[in-house]
Amino acid sequence: MLDPKTIDGLDGAMGDLNNAIEALPDGPLKRQLTQRFNRMRRVRDHLEDEAECREARSPLPYILFGFGLAIALVIAWKTRPSCR
């Protein structure tokens, strides 16, 4: 799916980012950046997963509903009392 060089580059950048975060003094900024880094790591862990294919839905029910609605509107329009 993705080029292995891209994944390797991303892993290297994430390693550098983690080292930079770890070098920060303890505090709210480090805690916030650590949480964001962990979310990014979870996303990275699933990059190479295969996407699940969903079964394609048939457009036939939508088309039939549209025709039925159009016919109902035409019948309602034709049977309305005339404004005389």
trRosetta pair geometry for C-beta under 8 A, 3 or more apart (Angstrom, degrees):
i j d omega theta_ij theta_ji phi_ij phi_ji
1 47 7.8 -168 93 156 129 74
1 48 6.7 169 43 -133 121 52
1 50 7.8 -180 -47 -104 134 56
2 6 5.2 -104 168 74 105 128
2 7 5.7 115 106 -50 122 98
2 47 6.3 -15 3 156 146 113
2 48 7.1 -97 33 -91 108 72
3 6 4.3 92 68 -2 91 106
3 7 7.2 -166 92 -5 50 82
4 7 5.5 -54 -149 38 39 111
4 8 6.1 41 153 -21 70 105
5 8 5.6 -52 -145 38 32 112
5 9 6.2 35 154 -20 65 105
6 9 5.8 -55 -149 37 29 111
6 10 6.3 30 152 -19 64 106
7 10 5.6 -54 -147 37 31 112
7 11 6.3 34 153 -21 65 105
7 47 7.0 173 -111 101 103 138
7 48 7.1 34 -111 -65 145 112
8 11 5.7 -52 -147 35 31 112
8 12 6.4 32 153 -19 64 105
9 12 5.7 -54 -149 36 32 112
9 13 6.3 29 154 -16 66 106
10 13 5.8 -55 -146 39 31 109
10 14 6.2 30 155 -18 65 107
10 44 6.5 -178 141 -128 125 118
10 47 8.0 40 93 5 162 172
11 14 5.7 -56 -145 38 29 110
11 15 6.4 34 153 -22 63 104
11 44 7.6 134 -86 -179 68 138
12 15 5.6 -53 -150 32 31 113
12 16 6.6 30 153 -16 64 103
13 16 5.7 -53 -150 37 34 111
13 17 6.3 35 151 -20 66 106
14 17 5.5 -51 -144 37 34 114
14 18 6.3 39 154 -22 65 103
14 37 7.6 133 -158 -158 89 95
14 40 7.0 -167 -121 122 114 118
14 41 6.8 124 -171 -92 138 81
14 44 6.5 -10 -70 -67 162 168
15 18 5.7 -52 -148 34 30 112
15 19 6.5 31 153 -18 63 104
16 19 5.7 -54 -151 35 32 112
16 20 6.4 32 152 -19 65 105
17 20 5.7 -55 -149 36 33 111
17 21 6.4 32 153 -19 66 104
17 37 6.4 -180 127 -117 114 116
18 21 5.7 -53 -146 36 32 110
18 22 6.3 32 155 -19 65 107
18 37 6.2 129 -93 -174 75 145
19 22 5.7 -55 -146 38 30 111
19 23 6.4 32 154 -24 63 107
20 23 5.7 -55 -150 31 31 113
20 24 7.3 45 149 -35 60 93
21 24 5.9 -41 -165 8 39 116
21 30 6.4 127 -176 -146 79 76
21 33 4.9 -161 -125 122 113 122
21 34 5.9 144 165 -77 135 70
21 37 5.8 -82 -30 -36 167 154
24 27 7.4 -100 146 38 106 97
24 29 6.5 -116 174 101 147 105
24 30 4.3 -177 99 -89 124 105
24 33 7.1 87 16 49 158 144
25 30 6.8 -139 87 -36 37 137
26 30 5.8 -98 -130 52 33 148
26 31 8.0 50 -164 -45 67 90
27 30 5.4 97 52 13 65 100
27 31 7.1 -123 105 -5 34 94
28 31 5.5 -56 -145 38 34 113
28 32 6.1 33 157 -20 68 106
29 32 5.8 -56 -146 37 29 109
29 33 6.2 23 158 -13 65 109
30 33 5.9 -57 -143 42 29 107
30 34 6.1 33 156 -23 64 108
31 34 5.8 -55 -147 35 27 113
31 35 6.6 28 154 -19 62 104
32 35 5.9 -54 -152 33 31 110
32 36 6.5 27 153 -14 64 106
33 36 5.6 -54 -146 40 35 110
33 37 6.1 38 153 -22 67 106
34 37 5.6 -52 -144 36 30 113
34 38 6.4 32 155 -21 64 104
35 38 5.8 -54 -149 34 30 111
35 39 6.7 30 152 -17 63 103
36 39 5.7 -53 -151 35 34 111
36 40 6.3 33 151 -18 66 106
37 40 5.5 -55 -148 39 33 112
37 41 6.3 37 151 -24 66 104
38 41 5.5 -48 -145 33 33 114
38 42 6.6 37 153 -21 63 99
39 42 5.8 -51 -153 32 33 111
39 43 6.7 33 149 -17 64 103
40 43 5.6 -52 -152 35 36 113
40 44 6.3 38 149 -21 66 105
41 44 5.4 -52 -146 37 34 114
41 45 6.4 42 152 -27 65 101
42 45 5.6 -47 -149 28 32 115
42 46 6.9 15 157 -6 61 107
43 46 6.3 -73 -158 43 31 99
43 47 7.0 55 146 -54 66 89
44 47 5.6 -26 -155 -13 39 119
46 49 4.8 -32 -163 6 69 126
58 61 6.7 95 93 -1 94 85
59 62 5.2 -60 -168 46 67 114
59 63 5.7 69 135 -27 87 103
60 63 5.6 -56 -142 37 32 111
60 64 6.1 30 161 -17 67 107
61 64 5.8 -55 -143 40 31 110
61 65 6.2 34 156 -21 65 106
62 65 5.7 -52 -146 36 30 113
62 66 6.4 33 153 -21 63 105
63 66 5.7 -54 -151 35 31 113
63 67 6.5 28 154 -14 65 104
64 67 5.8 -53 -146 39 33 108
64 68 6.2 34 155 -19 65 107
65 68 5.7 -55 -146 39 30 112
65 69 6.2 30 155 -19 65 107
66 69 5.8 -55 -147 37 28 110
66 70 6.3 29 154 -19 64 107
67 70 5.6 -54 -145 37 32 112
67 71 6.3 31 156 -18 66 105
68 71 5.8 -54 -146 37 30 109
68 72 6.3 30 155 -18 64 107
69 72 5.7 -54 -147 37 31 112
69 73 6.4 31 154 -18 64 106
70 73 5.8 -55 -149 36 31 111
70 74 6.4 30 153 -18 65 105
71 74 5.7 -53 -147 36 33 111
71 75 6.3 31 155 -17 66 106
72 75 5.8 -54 -145 39 30 110
72 76 6.2 30 155 -18 64 108
73 76 5.7 -54 -143 39 30 110
73 77 6.1 31 156 -21 65 107
74 77 5.7 -55 -145 37 29 111
74 78 6.2 22 158 -14 65 110
75 78 6.0 -59 -142 41 28 106
75 79 6.0 6 165 -2 66 116
76 79 6.4 -67 -136 47 24 96
76 80 6.5 45 159 -51 61 96
77 80 6.1 -37 -153 -3 27 116
